Amino acid sequence: MFDTLSDRLAATFKNLRGKGRLSEADIDATAREIRIALLEADVALPVVRAFIANVKERARGVEVSQALNPAQQVVKIVNEELVSILGGETRRLRFAKTAPTVIMLAGLQGAGKTTLAGKLGVWLKGQGHSPLLVACDLQRPNAVNQLSVVADRAGVAVYAPEPGNGVGDPVQVAKDSIEYARTKQYDVVVVDTAGRLGIDQELMQQAADIRDAVSPDEILFVVDAMIGQDAVNTAEAFRDGVGFDGVVLSKLDGDARGGAALSIAHVTGKQIMFASNGEKLEDFDAFHPDRMASRILDMGDLLTLIEQAEKTFSQEEAAQMASKLASSKGGKDFTLDDFLAQMEQVRKMGSISKLLGMLPGMGQIKDQINNIDERDVDRTAAIIKSMTPKERAEPTIINGSRRARIAKGSGVDVSAVKNLVERFFEARKMMSKMAQGGGMPGMPGMPGMGGGPGRQKKQVKQAKGKRKSGNPMKRKAEEAAEAARREQAAQGGAFGLPAGQEDKNFELPDEFKKFMG
């Protein structure tokens, strides 16, 4: 969603590189480019004005004028101001002291409230809670049925006593759901309310009545991140008519301009708490302003990537794989079965293109990342699963006839099987070398990275032997001293004395002292 904004900002900062000092003209030109980028991204005009004013004021200050790299300092300022307009710190859910905690979802029809209720249920379940979804949208056709299907897919409970389609009292359903949750010991109640195509008095009154009936601990306003500036107007109308505590952005994976997301927190004074960035129920997480700002500036989002990896990979499995790669057999214990297990674990984290997009600097190869064929992972898995257990454990036995059989079983060309096995051997060799502390193959040793063994041998060879002086007289004295040492070593003590009985007050002759300096 923020691709266009990211590209414009990256081009703006590129023009600043290499400048030892920033003049007033440089600062004004940069501010103008940032202003255009934000306006093109559909950010609200009052937000743009406040943002640019803060950036220009700080860019003219001491932190840039005295910086060793002014361009990097300006990027830092823009990053901090982006974090600020996105809400500053991450806002967490408030849970009630006595269960159940009541969370009410509000917003326009089509914003994605019902699907988001299921996503929130999955997220709460992952946090160790037992959520209950309540169907209070009794106006929209099939809304109750939709919530029941979503809840079933999410593996959470649903309370839907009324059929909906215009039948039933949503306020009474909401009120009854609290007692039902207490009886069945659900600790979080998520109330899905009705929406309208636009703001009207009936919608506001119904939302206010449900609010008064259940006294929610959190009212979350669900906004479609793709509807542009109207999202800000709708948010202000809900804030004044019903009130809400936080914002949830849905459809953040769309290709529309994402200025509404950048504007809502600043305009309404309410923070964005969650963001939905995909169609799957797992594509939902807490909103972190600092991480989103990093993504916009193409600095990556490694923290989110690490969190997703920790959810997917167990430490025990990771340690087991590492021990196989670091074994004395040069990683030969690491089989194609292990490779397949690792690949499936990575697939659980999400699409490959999304994972790569979280790495710093990936915005420069955005087109290549978007063109990644996710089915290649499935083809690779099909090839490995078409092998016998012995072939997976010992890929070296895969000859021409075996390759033909595997290719036929997995529906690929024989060359694809050959390439996979060759790539596996190369990858295993590289990973084994890294696991044993050898550093990246073909790269010189780096501090803390283990270094290459070839480089260490070379250094030992260069250090072999003592360098001789270029002064002939001094070299002669050194050779004489060395001969004397060898002679006393043969006799067992220093300078001809028995071992252990050297003269403590012994001094070199004056002529030796002169030549030895």
C-alpha positions, 0 to 999 in steps of 0.5 A: 500500500505504501509502495508509491510513498516509499519510492518517492521518499527514497528518491528524495533522500538519494539526492541528499547523499554525498552532501557535507552540509545542507543549505536552506535551499536543500532543506526547502527542496527536500521538504517540498518533495516530501510534501508532494509525496505525502499529498500523492499518497492521499495524506490529509492536508492538516497532517501534511502541514504539521509534518513538514513544519516539524521536519523543516524546523528540526532540519534547520536545528543543531542536530543536522548542522553539526552532524557528520552525515546530514543526509542520514540525520534528515532520514532519522528526523523523517522516520521519527516524525512518521512514527509520531503521526502514526501514533507514537508508541504501540497501544495495547488492548486493555483487559477488564479486571474481572472477566469477561473483557468486552470489545465492540467493533464499529464501522461502515458496512464493507469495512471488514468487521465480520472477517476482522472479528474472526481474525481478532478471535484467532489473535486472542486465542494465540495470546492464551484467551478464550474469545466469544464472537457475538453476532449483533449485525442483524440487518445485513443479509447472511451476516449472522451466517457469515460470522458463524462460518468465520468463527468455525474457521478460526476455531472460536465460539460464536453466540448467535441466538437470532437468525438475522436478515432483519429479525431480532433485537441487536441490543438484547443479543449484546446484553445476553451475550455477557451473561452467556460468556460468564456462564461458559467462562469465556474471558473475552467477548467480541461484539460484531455490530451492524454497519451502513453504507454511510453515516446516518442517525439510525446507525449511530443510535444503534451503536450507542445503544449497544455501547450503553447495554454492554459497557465495552472495555474497548470500542474499536473503529474498523476502517477500510484503509483503501477508501482514502480521505473519507476514512478520516471523515467517517472516523471523526463522525464515529468519534463524535457520535459513539466514541471509540478507543482505538482504530483497526485498519483492514485491507492494508495489503491493497494497492490503493494509496495509504494516506488515510492510515497515516492521517487517522491517528493524527486527526482523531487523536486515537491510535491505530491498534491492529492492522489486517494485511491479507485474506487469511485469518492469521494475516492480522497483528498489533500495529507498531508505528515504529515498524510501519515507519521503517517499512515506509522508509525501506528500512525493513521490519526485522522485529516482526520477521523475528516474531513470526519466526519464533511463532513458527520454529521451535528452539528444540528443532532449530538446535537439532538442525544446527547440530546436524550442520555443525557435525564433524561429518560436514553437514552430511547428517542434514538430509532432504527430509530436514530440508523439506521440514525447514521449507514447510516451516518457512512457508507457515510464516507466510508468502516468500514475497512478504517475508523478503519485503520485511528485509531492509533495502528490499524496496529496490528490487520490489518488482523481482520480489512481486514476481516470485512464484510461490508455487516453486516451493510446492514443486520443490516439495513435490520432487522431494516427496517423490523420492524414496526414504533412502534417496532423501537420506543419501541424495548421492545415490540418485542416478539417471534412472532414479531422476527420471522416476522422480521427475515422472512422479512429481510432474516436472522435467528431469533437469528440475530434479537434477538442479534441486539435488545440486542446489541442495548439496551447495546449500548444505555445504555453505550452511555447514561451513557457516555453522562450524564458524568458517564464515561465508564461503569465498569471503575473507574472515571477519571479526566475530564471524569465524573467518576462513581457514585458508586466511588463517593458514596464510597468516601463520606462514607469513609469521614463520621465522624471525626477521633479520636486521638490515645492519650487517654489524647488528645482524652479526651480533644477533647471529653470535647471540643465537649461536651462544643460545644454541650452545648453552641449550645443548649444555643444559643451561644459559650461557654454559652454566648448568640448568637452573644455576644461571648467574642472575647478575650476568650482563652482555659484553660491552661490544654486544650491548653496542651492536644490540642497541 
